[in-house]
Amino acid sequence: MAAFFAELLFDLVRALVGSWLRQAAVAICAWLDTKIHSRTARLVVGLLLGTAAFFLIPAISGLLGL
């Protein structure tokens, strides 16, 4: 029974945090889009952010799994 409630709690937290993170990411990207004008600079910033997400997302999910 405890495992059932834990799964429900994890699903609820994932739903709440997921939508909040998505909204924050969209707001940050919209702000960043107005600050960067060059196509090359946008590509570089996108690659850096993608690389950071590639390494940070598994690290954060691993920490939350502990």
N, CA, C, O and CB atoms as a CASP TS submission, in Angstrom:
PFRMAT TS
TARGET T0000
AUTHOR 0000-0000-0000
METHOD Language model
MODEL 1
PARENT N/A
ATOM      1  N   MET     1       0.822  -1.190   0.000  1.00  0.00           N
ATOM      2  CA  MET     1       0.000   0.000   0.000  1.00  0.00           C
ATOM      3  C   MET     1       0.870   1.258   0.000  1.00  0.00           C
ATOM      4  O   MET     1       0.545   2.248  -0.657  1.00  0.00           O
ATOM      5  CB  MET     1      -0.938  -0.005   1.206  1.00  0.00           C
ATOM      6  N   ALA     2       1.968   1.210   0.737  1.00  0.00           N
ATOM      7  CA  ALA     2       2.861   2.363   0.779  1.00  0.00           C
ATOM      8  C   ALA     2       3.471   2.620  -0.591  1.00  0.00           C
ATOM      9  O   ALA     2       3.646   3.771  -0.989  1.00  0.00           O
ATOM     10  CB  ALA     2       3.966   2.151   1.820  1.00  0.00           C
ATOM     11  N   ALA     3       3.793   1.556  -1.311  1.00  0.00           N
ATOM     12  CA  ALA     3       4.367   1.719  -2.650  1.00  0.00           C
ATOM     13  C   ALA     3       3.355   2.365  -3.588  1.00  0.00           C
ATOM     14  O   ALA     3       3.725   3.175  -4.437  1.00  0.00           O
ATOM     15  CB  ALA     3       4.825   0.360  -3.215  1.00  0.00           C
ATOM     16  N   PHE     4       2.095   2.015  -3.444  1.00  0.00           N
ATOM     17  CA  PHE     4       1.041   2.598  -4.269  1.00  0.00           C
ATOM     18  C   PHE     4       0.941   4.111  -4.028  1.00  0.00           C
ATOM     19  O   PHE     4       0.869   4.895  -4.974  1.00  0.00           O
ATOM     20  CB  PHE     4      -0.313   1.915  -3.971  1.00  0.00           C
ATOM     21  N   PHE     5       0.938   4.508  -2.744  1.00  0.00           N
ATOM     22  CA  PHE     5       0.868   5.935  -2.429  1.00  0.00           C
ATOM     23  C   PHE     5       2.135   6.668  -2.855  1.00  0.00           C
ATOM     24  O   PHE     5       2.075   7.827  -3.264  1.00  0.00           O
ATOM     25  CB  PHE     5       0.630   6.134  -0.936  1.00  0.00           C
ATOM     26  N   ALA     6       3.277   6.001  -2.761  1.00  0.00           N
ATOM     27  CA  ALA     6       4.519   6.622  -3.209  1.00  0.00           C
ATOM     28  C   ALA     6       4.478   6.875  -4.712  1.00  0.00           C
ATOM     29  O   ALA     6       4.915   7.930  -5.171  1.00  0.00           O
ATOM     30  CB  ALA     6       5.724   5.740  -2.848  1.00  0.00           C
ATOM     31  N   GLU     7       3.958   5.921  -5.485  1.00  0.00           N
ATOM     32  CA  GLU     7       3.831   6.116  -6.935  1.00  0.00           C
ATOM     33  C   GLU     7       2.882   7.261  -7.260  1.00  0.00           C
ATOM     34  O   GLU     7       3.159   8.060  -8.154  1.00  0.00           O
ATOM     35  CB  GLU     7       3.342   4.829  -7.606  1.00  0.00           C
ATOM     36  N   LEU     8       1.775   7.348  -6.547  1.00  0.00           N
ATOM     37  CA  LEU     8       0.848   8.460  -6.759  1.00  0.00           C
ATOM     38  C   LEU     8       1.498   9.796  -6.424  1.00  0.00           C
ATOM     39  O   LEU     8       1.311  10.777  -7.143  1.00  0.00           O
ATOM     40  CB  LEU     8      -0.413   8.269  -5.918  1.00  0.00           C
ATOM     41  N   LEU     9       2.259   9.836  -5.336  1.00  0.00           N
ATOM     42  CA  LEU     9       2.941  11.060  -4.944  1.00  0.00           C
ATOM     43  C   LEU     9       3.988  11.457  -5.981  1.00  0.00           C
ATOM     44  O   LEU     9       4.096  12.632  -6.333  1.00  0.00           O
ATOM     45  CB  LEU     9       3.592  10.889  -3.571  1.00  0.00           C
ATOM     46  N   PHE    10       4.762  10.486  -6.474  1.00  0.00           N
ATOM     47  CA  PHE    10       5.765  10.783  -7.489  1.00  0.00           C
ATOM     48  C   PHE    10       5.114  11.285  -8.776  1.00  0.00           C
ATOM     49  O   PHE    10       5.630  12.210  -9.403  1.00  0.00           O
ATOM     50  CB  PHE    10       6.612   9.543  -7.777  1.00  0.00           C
ATOM     51  N   ASP    11       3.999  10.698  -9.176  1.00  0.00           N
ATOM     52  CA  ASP    11       3.297  11.161 -10.379  1.00  0.00           C
ATOM     53  C   ASP    11       2.776  12.581 -10.200  1.00  0.00           C
ATOM     54  O   ASP    11       2.847  13.393 -11.123  1.00  0.00           O
ATOM     55  CB  ASP    11       2.136  10.218 -10.717  1.00  0.00           C
ATOM     56  N   LEU    12       2.259  12.879  -9.028  1.00  0.00           N
ATOM     57  CA  LEU    12       1.756  14.224  -8.754  1.00  0.00           C
ATOM     58  C   LEU    12       2.887  15.245  -8.788  1.00  0.00           C
ATOM     59  O   LEU    12       2.746  16.301  -9.405  1.00  0.00           O
ATOM     60  CB  LEU    12       1.048  14.265  -7.394  1.00  0.00           C
ATOM     61  N   VAL    13       3.992  14.950  -8.141  1.00  0.00           N
ATOM     62  CA  VAL    13       5.137  15.868  -8.127  1.00  0.00           C
ATOM     63  C   VAL    13       5.694  16.041  -9.532  1.00  0.00           C
ATOM     64  O   VAL    13       6.033  17.155  -9.930  1.00  0.00           O
ATOM     65  CB  VAL    13       6.240  15.354  -7.177  1.00  0.00           C
ATOM     66  N   ARG    14       5.792  14.954 -10.286  1.00  0.00           N
ATOM     67  CA  ARG    14       6.296  15.031 -11.657  1.00  0.00           C
ATOM     68  C   ARG    14       5.391  15.899 -12.528  1.00  0.00           C
ATOM     69  O   ARG    14       5.883  16.655 -13.366  1.00  0.00           O
ATOM     70  CB  ARG    14       6.417  13.626 -12.261  1.00  0.00           C
ATOM     71  N   ALA    15       4.094  15.801 -12.343  1.00  0.00           N
ATOM     72  CA  ALA    15       3.156  16.605 -13.129  1.00  0.00           C
ATOM     73  C   ALA    15       3.262  18.083 -12.767  1.00  0.00           C
ATOM     74  O   ALA    15       3.258  18.942 -13.649  1.00  0.00           O
ATOM     75  CB  ALA    15       1.720  16.113 -12.913  1.00  0.00           C
ATOM     76  N   LEU    16       3.357  18.381 -11.470  1.00  0.00           N
ATOM     77  CA  LEU    16       3.431  19.776 -11.043  1.00  0.00           C
ATOM     78  C   LEU    16       4.761  20.418 -11.415  1.00  0.00           C
ATOM     79  O   LEU    16       4.786  21.523 -11.957  1.00  0.00           O
ATOM     80  CB  LEU    16       3.216  19.874  -9.546  1.00  0.00           C
ATOM     81  N   VAL    17       5.851  19.745 -11.133  1.00  0.00           N
ATOM     82  CA  VAL    17       7.169  20.294 -11.416  1.00  0.00           C
ATOM     83  C   VAL    17       7.414  20.330 -12.916  1.00  0.00           C
ATOM     84  O   VAL    17       8.042  21.263 -13.416  1.00  0.00           O
ATOM     85  CB  VAL    17       8.261  19.475 -10.715  1.00  0.00           C
ATOM     86  N   GLY    18       6.931  19.337 -13.636  1.00  0.00           N
ATOM     87  CA  GLY    18       7.128  19.291 -15.084  1.00  0.00           C
ATOM     88  C   GLY    18       6.503  20.484 -15.781  1.00  0.00           C
ATOM     89  O   GLY    18       7.131  21.092 -16.648  1.00  0.00           O
ATOM     90  N   SER    19       5.283  20.828 -15.420  1.00  0.00           N
ATOM     91  CA  SER    19       4.632  21.967 -16.066  1.00  0.00           C
ATOM     92  C   SER    19       5.293  23.278 -15.649  1.00  0.00           C
ATOM     93  O   SER    19       5.419  24.195 -16.461  1.00  0.00           O
ATOM     94  CB  SER    19       3.133  21.996 -15.723  1.00  0.00           C
ATOM     95  N   TRP    20       5.713  23.373 -14.396  1.00  0.00           N
ATOM     96  CA  TRP    20       6.381  24.572 -13.920  1.00  0.00           C
ATOM     97  C   TRP    20       7.722  24.756 -14.624  1.00  0.00           C
ATOM     98  O   TRP    20       8.067  25.868 -15.024  1.00  0.00           O
ATOM     99  CB  TRP    20       6.580  24.507 -12.403  1.00  0.00           C
ATOM    100  N   LEU    21       8.477  23.670 -14.777  1.00  0.00           N
ATOM    101  CA  LEU    21       9.767  23.750 -15.470  1.00  0.00           C
ATOM    102  C   LEU    21       9.580  24.094 -16.943  1.00  0.00           C
ATOM    103  O   LEU    21      10.365  24.854 -17.510  1.00  0.00           O
ATOM    104  CB  LEU    21      10.531  22.427 -15.334  1.00  0.00           C
ATOM    105  N   ARG    22       8.556  23.543 -17.556  1.00  0.00           N
ATOM    106  CA  ARG    22       8.286  23.834 -18.965  1.00  0.00           C
ATOM    107  C   ARG    22       7.954  25.319 -19.157  1.00  0.00           C
ATOM    108  O   ARG    22       8.445  25.951 -20.092  1.00  0.00           O
ATOM    109  CB  ARG    22       7.125  22.953 -19.486  1.00  0.00           C
ATOM    110  N   GLN    23       7.133  25.864 -18.282  1.00  0.00           N
ATOM    111  CA  GLN    23       6.782  27.281 -18.371  1.00  0.00           C
ATOM    112  C   GLN    23       8.005  28.169 -18.135  1.00  0.00           C
ATOM    113  O   GLN    23       8.172  29.189 -18.802  1.00  0.00           O
ATOM    114  CB  GLN    23       5.679  27.621 -17.358  1.00  0.00           C
ATOM    115  N   ALA    24       8.852  27.782 -17.192  1.00  0.00           N
ATOM    116  CA  ALA    24      10.062  28.559 -16.927  1.00  0.00           C
ATOM    117  C   ALA    24      11.011  28.500 -18.121  1.00  0.00           C
ATOM    118  O   ALA    24      11.620  29.509 -18.476  1.00  0.00           O
ATOM    119  CB  ALA    24      10.767  28.044 -15.659  1.00  0.00           C
ATOM    120  N   ALA    25      11.140  27.342 -18.736  1.00  0.00           N
ATOM    121  CA  ALA    25      12.027  27.199 -19.891  1.00  0.00           C
ATOM    122  C   ALA    25      11.531  28.044 -21.061  1.00  0.00           C
ATOM    123  O   ALA    25      12.334  28.674 -21.750  1.00  0.00           O
ATOM    124  CB  ALA    25      12.131  25.722 -20.311  1.00  0.00           C
ATOM    125  N   VAL    26      10.228  28.065 -21.291  1.00  0.00           N
ATOM    126  CA  VAL    26       9.677  28.867 -22.381  1.00  0.00           C
ATOM    127  C   VAL    26       9.903  30.352 -22.117  1.00  0.00           C
ATOM    128  O   VAL    26      10.239  31.100 -23.036  1.00  0.00           O
ATOM    129  CB  VAL    26       8.176  28.578 -22.560  1.00  0.00           C
ATOM    130  N   ALA    27       9.721  30.783 -20.871  1.00  0.00           N
ATOM    131  CA  ALA    27       9.942  32.193 -20.533  1.00  0.00           C
ATOM    132  C   ALA    27      11.409  32.584 -20.707  1.00  0.00           C
ATOM    133  O   ALA    27      11.711  33.659 -21.224  1.00  0.00           O
ATOM    134  CB  ALA    27       9.492  32.471 -19.093  1.00  0.00           C
ATOM    135  N   ILE    28      12.309  31.722 -20.279  1.00  0.00           N
ATOM    136  CA  ILE    28      13.741  32.013 -20.417  1.00  0.00           C
ATOM    137  C   ILE    28      14.145  32.037 -21.881  1.00  0.00           C
ATOM    138  O   ILE    28      14.907  32.909 -22.299  1.00  0.00           O
ATOM    139  CB  ILE    28      14.582  30.977 -19.656  1.00  0.00           C
ATOM    140  N   CYS    29      13.649  31.096 -22.659  1.00  0.00           N
ATOM    141  CA  CYS    29      13.983  31.066 -24.091  1.00  0.00           C
ATOM    142  C   CYS    29      13.430  32.282 -24.818  1.00  0.00           C
ATOM    143  O   CYS    29      14.092  32.815 -25.709  1.00  0.00           O
ATOM    144  CB  CYS    29      13.444  29.790 -24.737  1.00  0.00           C
ATOM    145  N   ALA    30      12.244  32.726 -24.462  1.00  0.00           N
ATOM    146  CA  ALA    30      11.673  33.921 -25.093  1.00  0.00           C
ATOM    147  C   ALA    30      12.506  35.154 -24.745  1.00  0.00           C
ATOM    148  O   ALA    30      12.734  36.010 -25.600  1.00  0.00           O
ATOM    149  CB  ALA    30      10.203  34.123 -24.650  1.00  0.00           C
ATOM    150  N   TRP    31      12.958  35.248 -23.500  1.00  0.00           N
ATOM    151  CA  TRP    31      13.803  36.367 -23.105  1.00  0.00           C
ATOM    152  C   TRP    31      15.151  36.300 -23.824  1.00  0.00           C
ATOM    153  O   TRP    31      15.655  37.317 -24.300  1.00  0.00           O
ATOM    154  CB  TRP    31      14.007  36.376 -21.580  1.00  0.00           C
ATOM    155  N   LEU    32      15.728  35.113 -23.901  1.00  0.00           N
ATOM    156  CA  LEU    32      17.031  34.945 -24.527  1.00  0.00           C
ATOM    157  C   LEU    32      16.965  35.214 -26.027  1.00  0.00           C
ATOM    158  O   LEU    32      17.937  35.687 -26.616  1.00  0.00           O
ATOM    159  CB  LEU    32      17.563  33.542 -24.269  1.00  0.00           C
ATOM    160  N   ASP    33      15.839  34.918 -26.640  1.00  0.00           N
ATOM    161  CA  ASP    33      15.679  35.137 -28.078  1.00  0.00           C
ATOM    162  C   ASP    33      15.772  36.621 -28.434  1.00  0.00           C
ATOM    163  O   ASP    33      16.258  36.974 -29.509  1.00  0.00           O
ATOM    164  CB  ASP    33      14.340  34.572 -28.552  1.00  0.00           C
ATOM    165  N   THR    34      15.313  37.474 -27.546  1.00  0.00           N
ATOM    166  CA  THR    34      15.387  38.910 -27.818  1.00  0.00           C
ATOM    167  C   THR    34      16.793  39.463 -27.605  1.00  0.00           C
ATOM    168  O   THR    34      17.107  40.536 -28.120  1.00  0.00           O
ATOM    169  CB  THR    34      14.403  39.659 -26.934  1.00  0.00           C
ATOM    170  N   LYS    35      17.633  38.773 -26.875  1.00  0.00           N
ATOM    171  CA  LYS    35      18.970  39.269 -26.554  1.00  0.00           C
ATOM    172  C   LYS    35      20.015  38.853 -27.586  1.00  0.00           C
ATOM    173  O   LYS    35      21.031  39.532 -27.733  1.00  0.00           O
ATOM    174  CB  LYS    35      19.385  38.776 -25.186  1.00  0.00           C
ATOM    175  N   ILE    36      19.788  37.753 -28.301  1.00  0.00           N
ATOM    176  CA  ILE    36      20.775  37.238 -29.252  1.00  0.00           C
ATOM    177  C   ILE    36      20.264  37.504 -30.660  1.00  0.00           C
ATOM    178  O   ILE    36      19.151  37.110 -31.006  1.00  0.00           O
ATOM    179  CB  ILE    36      21.042  35.709 -29.031  1.00  0.00           C
ATOM    180  N   HIS    37      21.080  38.174 -31.476  1.00  0.00           N
ATOM    181  CA  HIS    37      20.621  38.580 -32.796  1.00  0.00           C
ATOM    182  C   HIS    37      21.264  37.785 -33.927  1.00  0.00           C
ATOM    183  O   HIS    37      20.638  37.603 -34.971  1.00  0.00           O
ATOM    184  CB  HIS    37      20.893  40.038 -32.995  1.00  0.00           C
ATOM    185  N   SER    38      22.478  37.312 -33.754  1.00  0.00           N
ATOM    186  CA  SER    38      23.188  36.611 -34.807  1.00  0.00           C
ATOM    187  C   SER    38      22.773  35.142 -34.853  1.00  0.00           C
ATOM    188  O   SER    38      22.546  34.519 -33.815  1.00  0.00           O
ATOM    189  CB  SER    38      24.699  36.733 -34.603  1.00  0.00           C
ATOM    190  N   ARG    39      22.677  34.601 -36.057  1.00  0.00           N
ATOM    191  CA  ARG    39      22.311  33.198 -36.217  1.00  0.00           C
ATOM    192  C   ARG    39      23.393  32.288 -35.634  1.00  0.00           C
ATOM    193  O   ARG    39      23.089  31.268 -35.017  1.00  0.00           O
ATOM    194  CB  ARG    39      22.079  32.869 -37.702  1.00  0.00           C
ATOM    195  N   THR    40      24.646  32.663 -35.833  1.00  0.00           N
ATOM    196  CA  THR    40      25.759  31.860 -35.305  1.00  0.00           C
ATOM    197  C   THR    40      25.755  31.873 -33.780  1.00  0.00           C
ATOM    198  O   THR    40      25.990  30.843 -33.148  1.00  0.00           O
ATOM    199  CB  THR    40      27.112  32.387 -35.837  1.00  0.00           C
ATOM    200  N   ALA    41      25.490  33.030 -33.194  1.00  0.00           N
ATOM    201  CA  ALA    41      25.438  33.116 -31.733  1.00  0.00           C
ATOM    202  C   ALA    41      24.291  32.270 -31.189  1.00  0.00           C
ATOM    203  O   ALA    41      24.441  31.625 -30.152  1.00  0.00           O
ATOM    204  CB  ALA    41      25.280  34.582 -31.281  1.00  0.00           C
ATOM    205  N   ARG    42      23.151  32.264 -31.873  1.00  0.00           N
ATOM    206  CA  ARG    42      22.026  31.428 -31.436  1.00  0.00           C
ATOM    207  C   ARG    42      22.380  29.955 -31.503  1.00  0.00           C
ATOM    208  O   ARG    42      22.010  29.177 -30.623  1.00  0.00           O
ATOM    209  CB  ARG    42      20.788  31.705 -32.289  1.00  0.00           C
ATOM    210  N   LEU    43      23.098  29.575 -32.552  1.00  0.00           N
ATOM    211  CA  LEU    43      23.517  28.184 -32.692  1.00  0.00           C
ATOM    212  C   LEU    43      24.473  27.789 -31.574  1.00  0.00           C
ATOM    213  O   LEU    43      24.348  26.708 -30.998  1.00  0.00           O
ATOM    214  CB  LEU    43      24.176  27.959 -34.055  1.00  0.00           C
ATOM    215  N   VAL    44      25.424  28.659 -31.268  1.00  0.00           N
ATOM    216  CA  VAL    44      26.393  28.365 -30.205  1.00  0.00           C
ATOM    217  C   VAL    44      25.702  28.270 -28.848  1.00  0.00           C
ATOM    218  O   VAL    44      25.968  27.349 -28.077  1.00  0.00           O
ATOM    219  CB  VAL    44      27.490  29.444 -30.163  1.00  0.00           C
ATOM    220  N   VAL    45      24.823  29.213 -28.558  1.00  0.00           N
ATOM    221  CA  VAL    45      24.103  29.193 -27.284  1.00  0.00           C
ATOM    222  C   VAL    45      23.212  27.958 -27.197  1.00  0.00           C
ATOM    223  O   VAL    45      23.126  27.335 -26.139  1.00  0.00           O
ATOM    224  CB  VAL    45      23.259  30.476 -27.115  1.00  0.00           C
ATOM    225  N   GLY    46      22.555  27.598 -28.283  1.00  0.00           N
ATOM    226  CA  GLY    46      21.726  26.396 -28.293  1.00  0.00           C
ATOM    227  C   GLY    46      22.531  25.135 -28.062  1.00  0.00           C
ATOM    228  O   GLY    46      22.106  24.248 -27.321  1.00  0.00           O
ATOM    229  N   LEU    47      23.698  25.051 -28.694  1.00  0.00           N
ATOM    230  CA  LEU    47      24.558  23.882 -28.486  1.00  0.00           C
ATOM    231  C   LEU    47      25.057  23.809 -27.042  1.00  0.00           C
ATOM    232  O   LEU    47      25.108  22.728 -26.457  1.00  0.00           O
ATOM    233  CB  LEU    47      25.751  23.922 -29.451  1.00  0.00           C
ATOM    234  N   LEU    48      25.422  24.951 -26.472  1.00  0.00           N
ATOM    235  CA  LEU    48      25.868  24.952 -25.075  1.00  0.00           C
ATOM    236  C   LEU    48      24.748  24.560 -24.118  1.00  0.00           C
ATOM    237  O   LEU    48      24.965  23.784 -23.188  1.00  0.00           O
ATOM    238  CB  LEU    48      26.407  26.326 -24.697  1.00  0.00           C
ATOM    239  N   LEU    49      23.559  25.093 -24.344  1.00  0.00           N
ATOM    240  CA  LEU    49      22.428  24.738 -23.481  1.00  0.00           C
ATOM    241  C   LEU    49      22.036  23.270 -23.646  1.00  0.00           C
ATOM    242  O   LEU    49      21.694  22.599 -22.672  1.00  0.00           O
ATOM    243  CB  LEU    49      21.226  25.635 -23.789  1.00  0.00           C
ATOM    244  N   GLY    50      22.087  22.783 -24.874  1.00  0.00           N
ATOM    245  CA  GLY    50      21.785  21.374 -25.112  1.00  0.00           C
ATOM    246  C   GLY    50      22.787  20.452 -24.451  1.00  0.00           C
ATOM    247  O   GLY    50      22.416  19.429 -23.875  1.00  0.00           O
ATOM    248  N   THR    51      24.062  20.815 -24.534  1.00  0.00           N
ATOM    249  CA  THR    51      25.098  20.010 -23.890  1.00  0.00           C
ATOM    250  C   THR    51      24.934  20.025 -22.372  1.00  0.00           C
ATOM    251  O   THR    51      25.091  18.995 -21.715  1.00  0.00           O
ATOM    252  CB  THR    51      26.494  20.522 -24.277  1.00  0.00           C
ATOM    253  N   ALA    52      24.621  21.187 -21.822  1.00  0.00           N
ATOM    254  CA  ALA    52      24.405  21.281 -20.380  1.00  0.00           C
ATOM    255  C   ALA    52      23.210  20.423 -19.959  1.00  0.00           C
ATOM    256  O   ALA    52      23.271  19.727 -18.945  1.00  0.00           O
ATOM    257  CB  ALA    52      24.185  22.748 -19.962  1.00  0.00           C
ATOM    258  N   ALA    53      22.136  20.473 -20.726  1.00  0.00           N
ATOM    259  CA  ALA    53      20.957  19.666 -20.401  1.00  0.00           C
ATOM    260  C   ALA    53      21.261  18.180 -20.529  1.00  0.00           C
ATOM    261  O   ALA    53      20.754  17.373 -19.750  1.00  0.00           O
ATOM    262  CB  ALA    53      19.781  20.040 -21.311  1.00  0.00           C
ATOM    263  N   PHE    54      22.091  17.813 -21.513  1.00  0.00           N
ATOM    264  CA  PHE    54      22.440  16.416 -21.724  1.00  0.00           C
ATOM    265  C   PHE    54      23.136  15.830 -20.495  1.00  0.00           C
ATOM    266  O   PHE    54      22.941  14.659 -20.171  1.00  0.00           O
ATOM    267  CB  PHE    54      23.334  16.274 -22.957  1.00  0.00           C
ATOM    268  N   PHE    55      23.936  16.631 -19.820  1.00  0.00           N
ATOM    269  CA  PHE    55      24.652  16.142 -18.650  1.00  0.00           C
ATOM    270  C   PHE    55      23.904  16.388 -17.346  1.00  0.00           C
ATOM    271  O   PHE    55      24.017  15.592 -16.413  1.00  0.00           O
ATOM    272  CB  PHE    55      26.002  16.785 -18.580  1.00  0.00           C
ATOM    273  N   LEU    56      23.142  17.476 -17.265  1.00  0.00           N
ATOM    274  CA  LEU    56      22.485  17.804 -16.004  1.00  0.00           C
ATOM    275  C   LEU    56      21.210  17.006 -15.750  1.00  0.00           C
ATOM    276  O   LEU    56      20.929  16.645 -14.607  1.00  0.00           O
ATOM    277  CB  LEU    56      22.165  19.262 -15.976  1.00  0.00           C
ATOM    278  N   ILE    57      20.443  16.726 -16.785  1.00  0.00           N
ATOM    279  CA  ILE    57      19.172  16.014 -16.581  1.00  0.00           C
ATOM    280  C   ILE    57      19.399  14.628 -15.980  1.00  0.00           C
ATOM    281  O   ILE    57      18.718  14.283 -15.014  1.00  0.00           O
ATOM    282  CB  ILE    57      18.411  15.886 -17.909  1.00  0.00           C
ATOM    283  N   PRO    58      20.325  13.811 -16.505  1.00  0.00           N
ATOM    284  CA  PRO    58      20.560  12.507 -15.848  1.00  0.00           C
ATOM    285  C   PRO    58      21.124  12.649 -14.432  1.00  0.00           C
ATOM    286  O   PRO    58      20.812  11.838 -13.560  1.00  0.00           O
ATOM    287  CB  PRO    58      21.517  11.668 -16.688  1.00  0.00           C
ATOM    288  N   ALA    59      21.945  13.663 -14.199  1.00  0.00           N
ATOM    289  CA  ALA    59      22.499  13.849 -12.869  1.00  0.00           C
ATOM    290  C   ALA    59      21.406  14.212 -11.863  1.00  0.00           C
ATOM    291  O   ALA    59      21.373  13.685 -10.751  1.00  0.00           O
ATOM    292  CB  ALA    59      23.578  14.929 -12.893  1.00  0.00           C
ATOM    293  N   ILE    60      20.524  15.110 -12.263  1.00  0.00           N
ATOM    294  CA  ILE    60      19.430  15.513 -11.359  1.00  0.00           C
ATOM    295  C   ILE    60      18.457  14.370 -11.138  1.00  0.00           C
ATOM    296  O   ILE    60      18.009  14.146 -10.013  1.00  0.00           O
ATOM    297  CB  ILE    60      18.680  16.733 -11.922  1.00  0.00           C
ATOM    298  N   SER    61      18.124  13.644 -12.196  1.00  0.00           N
ATOM    299  CA  SER    61      17.201  12.519 -12.024  1.00  0.00           C
ATOM    300  C   SER    61      17.849  11.422 -11.199  1.00  0.00           C
ATOM    301  O   SER    61      17.154  10.728 -10.457  1.00  0.00           O
ATOM    302  CB  SER    61      16.756  11.965 -13.387  1.00  0.00           C
ATOM    303  N   GLY    62      19.155  11.245 -11.307  1.00  0.00           N
ATOM    304  CA  GLY    62      19.840  10.272 -10.452  1.00  0.00           C
ATOM    305  C   GLY    62      19.814  10.677  -8.996  1.00  0.00           C
ATOM    306  O   GLY    62      19.644   9.831  -8.118  1.00  0.00           O
ATOM    307  N   LEU    63      19.983  11.964  -8.726  1.00  0.00           N
ATOM    308  CA  LEU    63      19.915  12.440  -7.347  1.00  0.00           C
ATOM    309  C   LEU    63      18.513  12.314  -6.775  1.00  0.00           C
ATOM    310  O   LEU    63      18.347  11.999  -5.597  1.00  0.00           O
ATOM    311  CB  LEU    63      20.375  13.882  -7.267  1.00  0.00           C
ATOM    312  N   LEU    64      17.504  12.559  -7.602  1.00  0.00           N
ATOM    313  CA  LEU    64      16.127  12.434  -7.121  1.00  0.00           C
ATOM    314  C   LEU    64      15.753  10.972  -6.896  1.00  0.00           C
ATOM    315  O   LEU    64      14.865  10.677  -6.096  1.00  0.00           O
ATOM    316  CB  LEU    64      15.154  13.077  -8.116  1.00  0.00           C
ATOM    317  N   GLY    65      16.417  10.065  -7.586  1.00  0.00           N
ATOM    318  CA  GLY    65      16.133   8.644  -7.427  1.00  0.00           C
ATOM    319  C   GLY    65      16.705   8.057  -6.154  1.00  0.00           C
ATOM    320  O   GLY    65      16.336   6.951  -5.760  1.00  0.00           O
ATOM    321  N   LEU    66      17.606   8.790  -5.503  1.00  0.00           N
ATOM    322  CA  LEU    66      18.195   8.282  -4.269  1.00  0.00           C
ATOM    323  C   LEU    66      17.210   8.391  -3.186  1.00  0.00           C
ATOM    324  O   LEU    66      17.499   8.018  -2.049  1.00  0.00           O
ATOM    325  CB  LEU    66      19.462   9.016  -3.899  1.00  0.00           C
TER
END
